[in-house]
Amino acid sequence: MGNPKLSTANEHSGQAALSICEALLLAMNDGGLLPEHEIVGVLRDAAATHENAVGTEEEMRAHRSIAALINQIIAGGNSVRRPQL
């Protein structure tokens, strides 16, 4: 197995990146730069990229997990500011 400290650091980096991206998408919507349907389109494109990715079984599991998380955000929202994107 991998280094637990590295795994935790990677998890924290991923959570930080998700929070930053979410804040940027919300700011773009609030500022009128992108309407909600465009933001959902960006999220769908990101999910599709991971759904269609290829690699080892371990890499494929990671891609499926990432796609599922993005699809959950689309379906139910992940924002503390609004119930849905």
GIRAKA-V992185 format. One record per pair of residues at least 24 apart in sequence whose C-alpha atoms are under 6 Angstrom apart, sorted by the first residue. I is the first residue (numbers start at 1). J is the second residue. Records with the same first field share a line. If there is no record, write none. Layout:
I=J + J
//
This chain:
none
//
